[in-house]
Amino acid sequence: MSTQLANNFCSACGSSIIETAIICPKCGSPTAKYVVTKGTAEKSKTTAVVLAIFLGIWSWLYTYKINKNKFWVALTTYLAFSVVILIRGLFAAYQRDIGYYPTAEEAILWRTVAFAWLFTPVAFTIWAIVDNATKSSSWYQNYATRNRLNQTIQE
C-alpha cells in the first residue's frame, strides 16, 4: 500500500489526504474517488443524537459496526456494578438476619458504591450524547462506506 502523499486536499476541511483516499480520514467527507453503490444506507446525525438522549448507550446500536466496543464496555461495566450491588444487598440481608449491623465507615463505603451504581447510566448517557453529537454529519452520511472500509481492513 502506498503511503506517498500527493497534493490532494479534502474539499470539505482542507486537510491533506492520500491520492487513493475514498473519504477524508479527518472529517469523513467523500473524495472524487467515492462511488455511491446501491443499498448504502446513510445515517442521520440528528437521529443518533436523539437516540442518545432517550436511550443512552443503546444509541450506539444505530452505528453498531463501528461503535460496538463502546457499547460493550459501557454495558459490561454497568452489569458488573449491578452484580456487586446485588451480592452486597444479599450479604447485608444475611448480616441483619444474624444481628450484625455495619459500622459507620462500612455504611459510607457501600452508600458510595450504590451512588456510583446509580450514576453510571447517567455518565454513560452523557458519553453517548457527546460522542454522537461531536461527529460530523458527513461521518453519518458516509457510515456505509466507512463500515465497508472497516470490514475490508479487518479481513
Secondary structure, 3 states (H helix, E strand, C coil): CCCCEEEEECCCCCCEEECCCCECCCCCCECCCCCCCCCCCCCCHHHHHHHHHHHHHHHHHCCHHHHHHHHHHHHHHHHHHHHHHHHHHHHHHHHHHCCCCCCHHHHHHHHHHHHHHHHHHHHHHHHHHHHHHHCCHHHHHCHHHHHHHHHHHHC
